[in-house]
Every structure is written in C-alpha cells, then in structure tokens.
Amino acid sequence: MGGDLKEFLRQAAMQVGAGGSAGFVEVCIMHPLDLVKTRLQLQATPGAGVTKSQAYYNGVFDCIRKMARNEGFFSLYKGILPPVLVETPKRAVKFLTFEQYKRFFLFGADKPTPLTFSLAGLGAGVTEAILVNPFEMVKVTLQANKNKVGQIPSTWSVTRQIIHESGFGLNGLNRGLTATIGRNGVFNMIYFGFYHSVKGILPEYKDPVQEFLRKVGIGFVSGTLGSCVNIPFDVAKSRIQGPQPVAGQVKYKSTFGSIAIVYREEGFAALYKGLTPKVMRLGPGGAIMLVVYDYVYEFLDNYFKRS
C-alpha cells in the first residue's frame, strides 16, 4: 500500500512539474497572439450599429501594427501577468487531472481508447476553466484597454476594481464562467483526444529529431482542430468579459445568448472572429505544450529513477 502511494505521488509530482513547465513556456512565447485574438473578438462588425474607425483592426498584422504604433510595442504583452501567474498551476492541474480522469473513463478496458482520451480531456478542461476564469476576466479587461502601456492600470488595481464594483460572483470576477467552461472543455476534449489517439497509431521514430517532429506535427494539428471547433465559445467569452458596447447596459450575458446576438447582428462569420491568431497561437502553442510536457515528464521520470 505504501509503495502504491509513493508511486502515485511520484507520478503526480512529475505531471505537475511537466505540465507547469509546458504552460509557462507556451504563454511566454505565444501571448501577443492571444491579445490580438481578444482585440479582434471584441470589435463589432461594421454595420451592426458601428462604423469603422482608426482603431478598427482589419486582421492580425494590421492589429499588431496599429497597437505598436498607437500604444507602444510592449502593448502586445498587455495582460500577460494574469496568465503567467496562473499558467503554471493551470497547466499542472490540466495534465494532472487529465491523467486521473483517464483512469476513471477506462470503463473496465485494459488500455485507454479514443473515447477515454476525449472524455478525460473534457473533464480536465472543465476543471481548468473553473480555476482560471477569474484570471481570464482580469486579462480580457487589460487586453481591451487601448491606452499606451504606461497609462493602463495595473493587474492588481483592475482586480480590485472588478471585486469592488461587482464582487466575486458570476457578475464580477467569475463573469463568463460558463463560456470559459465551454471553450476549455471542448478544446481539451479534441486536443487530448486527437493527440493521444493519433500518437498511439503513428509509429515512433528511433531518430530523436524525427520523433520530435512527429510529436510537434500531431500537437499542431490537435491545437488547430480544437481552436476551430471551440471558437464560438471564445467569442462569447470575450464579449461577456470585455467592455459592453453601451456603458451601464449589459448586452452580452449568457453564453448561448451572446452567440445568438453575434450571429443575428453580425452574421455567422463573426462567430469565428480571432480564428487566425487563435490558430497561430494554439497550433504551435498546442505543439509546444504537449512536446514540452512529454520531454520534461521523461526527464523527471529518469531523474527520480536515478535518485
């Protein structure tokens, strides 16, 4: 019994260490694209009661150019502190709970099936969403601010302001929770389900470079597929958590209600706003996370075995 507990704790420590490392590396590299995605999702389509302005973004690179010119180069890292603070525990929780859910969803089988991987990913995504939503609320508020870097409020002051004005609940720091659950749950269901299923089918390479590229390729496709399917939830989340179009009036409230409003007023394509920067981030970002996780886990496993 003691040996089983020791082995469980050893594996849990490796999952936490590898997952935290993967998340930290990914967010430091890919954050500017997450910011661009949020800006594109927050702006309403011209014709839906708004007109184009100088601050209107026509695409990924136009957004980057205008932000750098109007707000300063480091504006591309607005809102990075909340994800940096939460990314290590967030990814640690994601990968740790994925492994535990995987055992639960074996349904008596000797080894995991694609359904096992997908359901475990869904469970991990829901758990992750509940943990990170307050940080997402603060991050979106900071990313929506179009002032120059030196003029925007700090992470802590924004957090305090949200709590002071609206509290901790679903209208305050946890606003948009259901949209975050939908976004993260769907993404991780596809992300983990596809990656582990395909990785088990495609043969491994003995050459380390080829094996690295195999994992990167599968991770890239996994992140891309997850991004394409879950983005309507992401658009709804940005609209709910971001500034409302009319001050004092809450236009975007529920997840599916927000999706319906965007579809009705701006068309079906508006539900896929921010898809390009999202794929540019979570395609390679997904590959970075899974590959870093695999290699750090392997390193820690070898380290503990030598100890």
Secondary structure, DSSP 8 states (H G I E B T S, - for coil): -HHHHHHHHHHHHHHHHHHHHHHHHHHHHHHHHHHHHHHHHHS--TTSS----TT---SHHHHHHHHHHHH-GGGGGTT-HHHHHHHHHHHHHHHHHHHHHHHHTTTT-SS--HHHHHHHHHHHHHHHHHHHHHHHHHHHHHHH--S-GGGS--HHHHHHHHHHHH-SSTTTTTTTHHHHHHHHHHHHHHHHHHHHHHHHHS---SSHHHHHHHHHHHHHHHHHHHHHHHHHHHHHHHHHHS--SSTT-----SHHHHHHHHHHHH-GGGGGTTHHHHHHHHHHHHHHHHHHHHHHHHHHHHHHHH-
